[in-house]
């Protein structure tokens, strides 16, 4: 099982954002997370990304607890971050580096990749998303759409959900990125339909 959540409760200042939630997400599946504003969708995603920890219950990634103790172990945390990434709904909450290049290079630097690998991967990802010309621009001065692409690049640069690292063949990484982008580029008029083709939907109330 990729993710497994068992009776998870998370509270903000005493108010339950997630209350006794249980769900399982199998490997190689695509899931649409549905719910009204304030129902806890973003909170659940942050828990699954190891940014929040529940007051009770447990969340697991491939059988291992997403706990503060595990994330205190650098080796475990690095392995997790290579496989799981989260793009925030508001890119301004995610972008903080002085240039677009620095923004996308930040995570590979934390993973201690070599400078040569970082430069290659960053430029490959920026060029694929057609924002290579923005590499020296401050993210705060970009348009809303450009910021979203930079935020996406900062996650895709690690090839999340892939066990391949920076040394994987370029053709393989491009095929992976192409699949991701194709799934994201859904016309507004068709956005209701693909939910039913994801293979599963989780509704939070």
matplotlib code that plots the C-alpha trace (Angstrom):
import matplotlib.pyplot as plt

x = [0.0, 1.4, -0.5, -2.5, -4.4, -6.0, -8.4, -6.4, -7.5, -5.9, -6.9, -6.3, -6.5, -8.8, -11.0, -10.9, -9.9, -9.7, -11.8, -11.1, -10.3, -9.3, -8.3, -5.9, -4.2, -2.7, 0.5, 0.3, -3.2, -4.6, -7.0, -9.1, -9.6, -13.0, -14.7, -16.1, -13.9, -12.7, -13.4, -9.7, -8.4, -5.2, -4.7, -4.8, -2.3, 0.0, -0.2, 0.7, 3.6, 4.9, 4.3, 1.6, 1.2, -2.1, -3.2, -4.2, -4.3, -1.6, -0.6, 1.8, 3.9, 4.6, 4.1, 6.2, 4.7, 4.8, 5.9, 8.1, 10.6, 11.0, 11.4, 14.1, 16.2, 17.9, 18.4, 14.7, 13.5, 15.7, 14.5, 10.9, 11.4, 12.8, 9.5, 6.8, 6.2, 3.5, 2.6, 0.8, -2.5, -1.0, 2.5, 3.3, 3.3, 5.9, 8.4, 11.0, 14.3, 15.9, 15.7, 13.8, 16.9, 17.6, 14.0, 14.1, 17.6, 16.7, 15.4, 18.3, 20.7, 19.1, 19.4, 23.2, 23.3, 26.4, 26.5, 26.7, 23.6, 21.7, 22.5, 21.5, 18.3, 17.2, 17.7, 16.1, 13.0, 12.7, 13.1, 10.5, 8.0, 9.0, 10.3, 14.0, 14.1, 13.0, 15.8, 17.4, 14.1, 12.8, 9.8, 7.9, 8.0, 6.4, 2.8, 0.5, 0.8, 4.6, 4.7, 2.6, 5.0, 8.0, 6.3, 5.6, 9.2, 10.5, 8.7, 9.2, 12.9, 13.2, 11.1, 8.8, 7.0, 10.0, 12.8, 15.1, 17.5, 19.4, 21.3, 18.3, 18.4, 17.2, 14.7, 13.0, 12.7, 11.2, 8.6, 7.7, 7.4, 5.4, 2.8, 2.5, 2.0, -0.5, -2.6, -2.5, -3.3, -7.1, -9.4, -11.7, -14.8, -13.6, -12.4, -15.4, -15.0, -11.5, -12.4, -14.3, -11.3, -8.8, -9.6, -10.9, -12.2, -12.0, -14.7, -14.1, -17.0]
y = [0.0, 3.4, 5.4, 4.1, 6.3, 4.7, 6.7, 9.9, 13.0, 16.4, 19.6, 23.3, 25.1, 22.4, 22.2, 19.0, 19.4, 15.6, 13.4, 9.7, 9.5, 6.2, 5.5, 3.5, 4.5, 1.5, 1.7, 3.0, 4.5, 8.0, 9.4, 12.5, 14.2, 15.8, 18.0, 21.4, 24.3, 23.7, 20.0, 19.1, 18.2, 20.4, 19.2, 15.6, 16.3, 18.0, 15.0, 12.6, 14.9, 14.8, 18.5, 17.9, 15.1, 13.9, 14.2, 10.6, 7.8, 7.0, 7.8, 5.4, 5.5, 2.1, 0.6, 3.0, 5.6, 9.2, 10.3, 13.1, 10.5, 9.2, 12.6, 13.4, 10.7, 12.4, 9.2, 8.2, 11.8, 12.1, 8.8, 9.9, 13.4, 11.7, 9.9, 12.3, 15.9, 18.4, 21.5, 24.1, 25.6, 29.0, 29.2, 32.3, 30.0, 27.8, 30.1, 31.8, 31.8, 34.8, 33.4, 30.7, 28.6, 28.7, 27.8, 24.7, 23.8, 24.0, 20.5, 18.8, 20.8, 19.4, 15.9, 16.6, 16.0, 17.0, 20.5, 19.0, 16.9, 19.8, 22.1, 19.5, 18.5, 22.0, 23.3, 20.1, 20.6, 24.4, 23.9, 21.1, 23.4, 26.2, 28.5, 28.2, 31.9, 32.8, 31.1, 34.4, 36.1, 36.6, 34.3, 37.1, 39.1, 36.4, 36.2, 33.8, 31.2, 31.4, 31.0, 27.8, 26.4, 27.2, 25.6, 22.5, 22.4, 22.6, 19.3, 17.5, 18.2, 15.3, 12.9, 12.3, 8.8, 7.5, 5.6, 6.8, 9.6, 12.2, 9.5, 8.0, 8.3, 11.6, 10.0, 8.1, 11.3, 13.2, 10.5, 10.7, 14.5, 14.3, 12.0, 14.3, 17.4, 15.7, 14.8, 18.4, 20.1, 19.3, 21.8, 23.6, 22.3, 18.7, 18.9, 17.1, 14.1, 13.0, 12.6, 9.5, 8.1, 8.4, 5.0, 6.3, 9.3, 10.2, 12.5, 14.4, 16.0]
z = [0.0, -0.9, 1.7, 4.6, 7.1, 10.2, 12.4, 12.0, 13.9, 13.4, 15.2, 14.7, 18.1, 19.4, 16.3, 14.4, 10.7, 10.3, 12.6, 12.8, 9.1, 7.5, 3.9, 1.8, -1.5, -3.4, -5.4, -9.0, -8.4, -9.1, -6.6, -6.7, -3.3, -3.2, -0.6, 0.2, 1.4, 4.9, 4.8, 5.4, 2.0, 2.3, 5.8, 4.7, 1.9, 4.4, 6.7, 3.8, 2.9, 6.5, 7.1, 9.8, 12.4, 13.8, 17.4, 17.2, 14.7, 12.2, 8.6, 6.9, 3.7, 2.3, 5.7, 7.7, 10.1, 9.0, 12.5, 13.8, 15.0, 11.5, 10.0, 12.6, 10.9, 8.0, 6.0, 6.3, 5.6, 2.5, 1.1, 1.7, 0.1, -3.0, -3.5, -2.3, -3.2, -2.7, -4.8, -2.7, -4.0, -3.5, -5.1, -3.0, 0.1, -1.6, -3.3, -1.2, -3.0, -4.7, -8.3, -10.1, -10.6, -6.8, -6.1, -8.2, -7.0, -3.4, -2.9, -4.8, -2.7, 0.5, -1.0, -1.4, -5.1, -7.0, -8.5, -12.0, -11.4, -9.9, -12.8, -15.4, -13.6, -12.9, -16.4, -17.9, -15.7, -16.4, -20.2, -20.2, -18.5, -20.9, -18.2, -18.8, -19.8, -16.3, -14.4, -13.2, -12.4, -8.8, -8.3, -6.6, -9.8, -12.0, -13.2, -11.4, -14.1, -14.1, -10.3, -10.6, -13.1, -10.9, -7.9, -10.0, -11.2, -7.7, -7.0, -10.3, -10.3, -7.8, -9.8, -6.9, -6.8, -8.8, -7.2, -10.0, -9.0, -10.9, -12.8, -14.5, -18.4, -19.6, -21.9, -19.0, -16.9, -19.9, -20.4, -16.7, -16.8, -20.0, -18.4, -15.4, -17.5, -19.8, -16.8, -15.5, -18.8, -18.7, -20.4, -17.9, -19.7, -19.1, -15.5, -14.1, -16.4, -15.5, -11.8, -12.8, -14.7, -11.9, -10.6, -7.3, -5.4, -1.7, -0.4, 2.8, 4.6]

ax = plt.figure().add_subplot(projection="3d")
ax.plot(x, y, z, "-o")
ax.set_aspect("equal")
plt.show()
